[in-house]
Amino acid sequence: MEQAVLALRFAPELRFFLPPRHRRPLVRVGHDRTSSLGHVVESLGVPLTEVGPLRVGGHDVAPSYRPRPGDVVDVVPVRRPQRPPFTPVRFLLDVHLGTLARRLRLLGVDTAYDNDRDDDALVRQANDEHRVLLTRDRGLLRRKSLRAGGHVRGDRPEQQLRDVLDRFAPPLRPWTRCLACNGPLSPAAKGDVEDELAAGTRAAYDTFARCGACGRVYWQGAHHGRLARIVREAQERTTAE
C-alpha cells in the first residue's frame, strides 16, 4: 500500500522541538495509516506534555486519533496557565534543575529534588507522589508511563522560574520551605538555636526559623537582599497575571 502523506501545522512556540528540516509552518511527513496522531507528533520530537488541542478540520481530536488521507492537523501549545491533573500543584525536578528547585522552594512551592535520580526513578516518584515532573529532557517527557510533566524553557534559572510561574501559576508562600530539603519552616526562638550559631550570627540576628524535616536553621543573612528580590519579582509577576 502506498504510504500516505500527513500535513501538520505546528504553532511557532512548538517548532523549536522539531528537527531543523521541519521548522517551517507546514510539515509533511509519511504516514503508515495505522499510527496514532499522538505517535506522529512525538516521533517528530514534540512531547505531548507540551501540546494542547490537536485539531483536524477545526475539530479537536484525541492523541489516539488515526489520521485519514487529506487531513491537515493543527498542533497548538498547551494553554497557559495550565491546570495540572494534581491538586495542589507539586513539582519534581530532574538532576539538572537544582537552582530552579531552590528558587521554587524559596517561594514556598512544594518541590522535590535529588541530584542522583535516574529517569526511571524520576517517573516513578512523580507518579507515586502526584507531582509534575519538570525537565529539559524531551525523551523523559515522552515516557508513556509519565502522568504529568513539563518542559522547562530557558537556559538561566531566572528564565526557567518565569517559565514555570507563567505556565502553572502555583500559589506562592515565600519563606515557608527549607531550601535544602523542601521541609516546612517554623519560627524558632533564639534561645533554642543559639548553640548552633556562630558568634557573629548570634550577635547580629534575632529572628530565626527551623526546618521541621532536617533541622536546618535560617535567618536573614548576607544573601537576604538577593533572595528578597527573587521573591518580590515572582509575586509581582503572578499578581500581574
C-alpha positions in Angstrom: 0.0 0.0 0.0 1.3 3.4 -0.9 2.3 5.5 2.1 0.0 8.4 2.9 1.3 11.9 3.5 0.2 13.8 6.6 0.3 17.6 6.9 0.8 19.2 10.3 0.9 22.9 11.2 2.9 23.4 14.3 2.4 26.6 16.3 5.6 28.8 16.4 6.0 28.0 20.2 6.5 24.3 19.4 8.7 24.5 16.4 12.0 24.5 18.4 11.2 20.9 19.3 11.3 19.9 15.7 14.4 18.9 13.7 15.8 21.9 11.8 14.5 20.5 8.4 10.9 20.6 9.8 10.9 24.0 11.4 8.5 25.6 9.0 4.8 26.5 9.1 3.6 23.3 7.3 5.3 19.9 7.9 4.6 17.0 5.6 5.6 13.5 6.7 4.8 10.0 5.6 2.1 8.1 7.5 1.6 4.4 7.6 -2.2 4.8 8.1 -2.1 2.9 11.4 -0.1 5.1 13.8 -2.0 7.4 16.1 -1.7 11.2 15.7 0.0 11.4 19.1 2.6 9.0 18.0 3.3 11.0 14.8 3.7 14.2 16.8 6.1 12.7 19.3 8.1 11.0 16.6 8.8 14.5 15.2 10.3 15.4 18.6 7.4 17.2 20.3 6.4 15.7 23.7 2.6 15.5 24.2 3.1 17.2 27.6 3.7 20.4 25.6 0.7 20.1 23.3 -2.7 21.5 23.8 -5.6 20.6 21.5 -4.9 18.6 18.3 -7.3 19.9 15.6 -8.4 18.4 12.3 -10.8 20.3 10.2 -11.4 22.7 13.0 -12.4 20.0 15.4 -10.5 18.8 18.5 -9.3 15.2 18.3 -7.6 12.9 20.8 -3.9 11.8 20.5 -5.3 8.4 19.8 -7.0 9.6 16.6 -5.8 7.9 13.4 -5.3 10.4 10.7 -7.0 10.0 7.3 -5.9 10.9 3.8 -6.2 14.6 3.3 -6.1 15.5 7.0 -4.4 18.8 7.9 -3.6 18.8 11.6 -3.1 21.9 13.7 -0.8 21.3 16.7 -1.0 24.1 19.3 0.8 24.5 22.6 -0.7 23.8 26.0 -2.8 26.7 27.3 -1.3 28.9 30.0 -1.8 28.9 32.9 -2.2 25.1 32.7 -4.2 23.2 35.3 -2.2 20.0 36.2 -4.1 16.8 36.9 -2.9 17.0 40.6 -4.2 19.5 43.2 -2.4 21.2 44.8 0.3 21.6 42.2 3.5 20.0 43.3 6.7 19.5 41.3 9.6 17.1 40.9 12.7 18.4 39.2 15.4 16.4 37.4 19.0 16.5 38.3 19.9 19.4 36.0 17.5 21.9 37.7 18.9 22.3 41.2 19.0 26.1 41.2 15.4 26.2 40.0 14.4 23.8 42.7 15.8 26.0 45.4 14.1 29.1 44.0 10.7 27.4 43.9 11.2 26.3 47.5 12.1 29.9 48.4 8.7 30.8 47.0 7.0 28.1 49.2 6.2 25.8 46.3 6.3 22.1 47.1 9.3 21.0 45.1 11.1 17.6 45.3 14.6 17.3 44.0 17.5 14.9 44.3 20.7 15.1 42.4 21.2 11.3 41.9 17.9 10.0 40.5 17.8 8.2 37.1 15.0 8.6 34.7 13.1 5.5 35.8 13.2 6.6 39.4 12.0 10.1 38.5 9.0 8.8 36.6 8.1 6.5 39.5 8.4 9.2 42.1 6.4 11.8 40.1 3.6 9.3 39.6 3.6 7.9 43.1 3.7 11.4 44.8 1.3 13.1 42.3 3.9 15.6 41.1 4.5 17.3 37.8 7.9 16.3 36.5 9.8 19.3 35.2 12.8 18.7 32.9 14.6 19.9 29.8 14.9 16.3 28.7 12.4 15.7 25.8 12.9 12.0 25.9 12.0 11.8 29.5 8.8 13.7 28.8 7.9 11.2 26.1 7.8 8.3 28.6 4.4 6.7 28.1 4.0 6.0 31.9 4.6 9.6 32.9 1.3 11.1 34.2 2.2 14.8 34.2 5.3 16.7 33.0 6.5 19.9 31.6 9.5 21.1 29.5 11.3 24.0 31.3 12.3 26.8 28.9 15.3 29.0 29.3 19.0 28.4 30.0 19.3 30.6 33.1 17.5 30.0 36.4 15.6 33.3 36.3 14.3 32.4 32.8 13.3 29.0 34.0 11.5 30.3 37.1 9.5 32.8 35.0 8.5 30.0 32.6 7.3 27.7 35.4 5.3 30.5 37.1 3.7 31.6 33.8 2.8 28.0 32.9 1.5 26.6 36.1 0.7 29.7 38.3 1.4 27.8 41.6 0.3 29.5 44.8 3.3 31.3 46.5 4.0 31.1 50.2 7.5 32.6 50.4 9.9 31.8 53.2 8.0 28.7 54.3 10.1 25.9 52.9 13.6 24.6 53.5 15.9 25.4 50.5 17.9 22.2 51.2 15.2 19.6 51.7 11.8 21.1 51.0 10.6 20.6 54.6 8.3 23.1 56.3 9.8 26.1 58.2 8.6 27.2 61.6 9.6 30.2 63.8 12.4 29.3 66.2 13.3 31.2 69.4 16.8 32.5 69.5 17.4 30.7 72.8 16.6 27.4 71.1 19.1 27.7 68.3 21.9 29.9 69.6 24.1 26.9 70.4 24.1 26.1 66.7 25.1 29.6 65.6 28.4 31.3 65.0 29.2 34.1 67.4 28.8 36.8 64.7 25.4 35.5 63.8 24.2 35.4 67.4 25.2 39.0 67.8 23.7 40.3 64.6 20.4 38.5 64.3 17.4 37.8 66.5 14.8 36.2 64.2 15.2 32.6 63.1 13.3 29.7 61.6 14.0 26.0 61.7 13.2 23.2 59.2 10.9 20.6 60.7 12.4 17.9 58.5 16.2 18.3 58.5 16.6 20.8 61.4 18.4 23.4 59.4 18.3 26.9 60.9 17.6 30.0 58.8 18.0 33.8 59.4 18.2 36.9 57.3 21.8 36.7 56.4 24.0 38.4 53.8 22.1 36.9 50.9 18.7 38.0 52.1 18.6 41.0 49.8 19.1 38.9 46.7 16.5 36.3 47.8 14.0 39.0 48.7 14.4 40.4 45.2 13.6 37.0 43.7 10.5 36.7 45.9 9.3 40.3 45.1 9.7 39.8 41.3 7.8 36.4 41.4 5.0 38.0 43.4 4.7 40.9 41.1 4.7 38.6 38.1 1.9 36.3 39.5 -0.1 39.3 40.7 0.1 41.0 37.3 -1.4 37.9 35.7 
